[in-house]
Amino acid sequence: MTTALITGANSGIGYETTKALAALGWKVGMVCRNVDRGTAAAEAIRKETGNDQIHVFIADLSLESDVLKVSSEIKKWTEVLDVLVNNAGGYFTEKSLTAEGLEYTMALNHLGYFRLTLALLPNLAENGRIVSVASAAHRMGKIKIDELENPSTYKAFPRYGDSKLANIFFTQELAQRLKEAQLKITANCLHPGFVQTNFGVQTKPSFESRVFGFLNKHLAISQLDGAQTSIYLASDPDGSKYSGLYFDKKKPSKTKKNTEDEKTQKELWTWSLAKSPGVKGLGGIHPIFLD
Ligand SMILES: NC(=O)c1ccc[n+]([C@@H]2O[C@H](COP(=O)([O-])OP(=O)(O)OC[C@H]3O[C@@H](n4cnc5c(N)ncnc54)[C@H](OP(=O)(O)O)[C@@H]3O)[C@@H](O)[C@H]2O)c1
């Protein structure tokens, strides 16, 4: 049986992705941060799809301690994972630091993907797929290694763009290392479109968030439409032909200039590893991913 894990699975794009994969009869794990929201979403998906092989895991993915805890629970649930969809993320008006001392947007949107992927790599099946939800907002992002942990100035949308650019650099570097390790696992990322979800809803009201809310209400596509590229990369036979690419509307697409800068890809990887000592210390990860 095909097994998939989706993060941020109780809402928006993650919910629709989970539902579509459950409808294929797959065994599906949902990583959510809130027990009630996670349980209610799983129940709705069970009812709609008739699939009862759905399990909810609870974790705050901005924290390495939670990623370590949830990855060990996931390994007990399944020894082999066919598809990992890194989707949990958000945009936050106010700067905050996690209990582990890292700026929250980067800790959740980038390190959440990086840490969970590395922790689960030993369990990824041959021909497995890693799908990461990035964004066209990467175009306003910049990777300045000194500013990743705790930026000296904080502007919500540019910071969100930085974290989504990090998703792209991460995917490219991961795909390269998977190839070097001769692992038959693909890694791709995507822009889902401008999608009407809870994205940005829980942040403190601001001018930016009001403009965003207005545009979201009037211009955004449905959650189901927004999940299509994630579903395609997770389940379509064509989706496994590619690795290291950025997709939009189910097609490989161009990222902003200089996103294939190998030096920055490696520096980001080195920084991410340094901020993930617990994950780095886990057994079973191929050495190619650990330097
Ligand atoms: N919507 C868009 O237009 C758009 C465009 C480009 C890219 N994206 C990307 O799409 C992805 C999904 O977002 P969405 O639009 O579907 O928004 P959403 O409806 O807010 O879904 C985000 C999901 O992430 C979960 N989450 C948030 N913080 C978390 C944490 N600390 N630990 C674990 N899970 C956490 C949320 O859980 P709760 O329900 O408990 O908050 C929710 O399940 C994000 O990576 C986002 O950057 C969205």
The ligand as an ORCA input file, in Angstrom:
! r2SCAN-3c Opt
* xyz 0 1
  N      -2.684     30.322      0.181
  C      -1.868     30.786     -0.755
  O      -2.219     31.652     -1.592
  C      -0.459     30.258     -0.843
  C       0.359     30.695     -1.906
  C       1.646     30.202     -2.018
  C       2.110     29.272     -1.106
  N       1.314     28.871     -0.074
  C       1.862     27.883      0.873
  O       0.945     26.818      1.010
  C       1.188     26.140      2.246
  C      -0.148     25.828      2.904
  O      -0.782     27.030      3.279
  P      -2.352     27.293      3.101
  O      -2.490     28.418      2.161
  O      -3.078     26.042      2.829
  O      -2.691     27.904      4.549
  P      -3.492     27.339      5.803
  O      -4.887     27.019      5.434
  O      -3.253     28.343      6.889
  O      -2.726     25.992      6.161
  C      -1.504     25.967      6.842
  C      -1.397     24.675      7.625
  O      -0.148     24.678      8.342
  C      -0.416     24.392      9.716
  N       0.560     25.021     10.609
  C       0.741     26.346     10.837
  N       1.701     26.528     11.758
  C       2.136     25.295     12.115
  C       3.103     24.829     13.042
  N       3.824     25.662     13.799
  N       3.308     23.494     13.150
  C       2.578     22.610     12.408
  N       1.642     22.999     11.525
  C       1.423     24.325     11.390
  C      -1.800     24.980      9.956
  O      -2.365     24.460     11.149
  P      -3.552     25.264     11.912
  O      -4.800     25.015     11.115
  O      -3.561     24.609     13.264
  O      -3.161     26.699     11.925
  C      -2.495     24.514      8.690
  O      -2.850     23.173      8.781
  C       2.108     27.051      3.054
  O       3.422     26.520      3.021
  C       2.063     28.375      2.299
  O       3.264     29.104      2.432
  C       0.039     29.335      0.077
*
